Amino acid sequence: MMGKTVIVTGANSGIGKATTALILKQRGRVIMACRDTERAEVAAREILSATGAHGRQLAVKPLDLASLTSVHAFCEDIIKEEPRIDVLINNAGIYQCPYSKTEDGFEMQFGVNHLGHFLLTTLLLDLLKRSAPSRVVVVSSKLYKHAHINFEDLNSEHDYDKAFAYSRSKLANLLFTSELARRLQGTGVTANSLTPGIVRTNLGRHIHIPGLAKPLFSLVSQGLFKSPEEGARTSVYLACSPDVEGVQGKCFADCHPQVLLPKATDTDVAGKLWDISEVMVGITTIFWMSCKNNSSVATLHNSGGAMQKEFK
């Protein structure tokens, strides 16, 4: 990875932090894209101390995936300051949080886990193409199996189940990767996903465990759950291994390709989700603003995350 630059979202803890450390050991350079820059700076010092890497191998930049404004600002800085990006690892995630909304009015888990990364990746695509051969790596979860995409209630306005909402966001990650890979054919940019398994991280901080059961849970997790380093191995494998050079649109677990359920690779659903995601994050506005000579002008309205398109 010497001479290569990698962006890792959610790099200040858990799998993201371990991924960053492993890439530094491969002599790569990592941009830690994190919401809390103070925690990220602390994590960066810990990573540098543990790996013995040089400070110039590591940079911290603010990125709040719950804010489309923050995603735009992050991408503008990257495009302005970085001559190339070799790998984008969409790692950050929120797990089974109580119902809440992002800054832009989207259900939090769908907004952060899918829409924030969707916008981030889309805005960086031109730079990734100029940097080809380059890679996009998307961290999903086997819990995708327990969800489906309900296009009538993407924002969970009518019904909210925190476990289902997480699973749905992870299914959206897989559908996004599938459609992205299809669109990237022939560009020199590959897109693949992974399921890391059950890993000992703070991702489950919103899960309530009775006080008396915590010691037992901790003991069980030490024996059965993966360490963050073990959970990060497939991310690093997809980021740098020559074994997956040119591999497109696959999902991996423990560094081996997996067979997904048909709903995770449905091209019709993936295409529809992509189109709706573009509208939700406002990318469609850019398209219509560039068509000033067209008699049809689209105006996008955002009301509580529900995007409506009107033609005049």
Helices and strands as residue ranges (DSSP letters): E 5-9, H 14-25, E 29-34, H 37-51, G 55-57, E 58-62, H 68-81, E 87-90, H 108-109, I 110-116, H 117-130, E 134-139, G 142-146, H 162-183, E 189-194, G 202-206, G 211-213, H 214-224, H 228-240, G 242-244, E 251-253, E 256-257, G 262-264, H 267-281, H 283-289, E 298-303, E 306-311
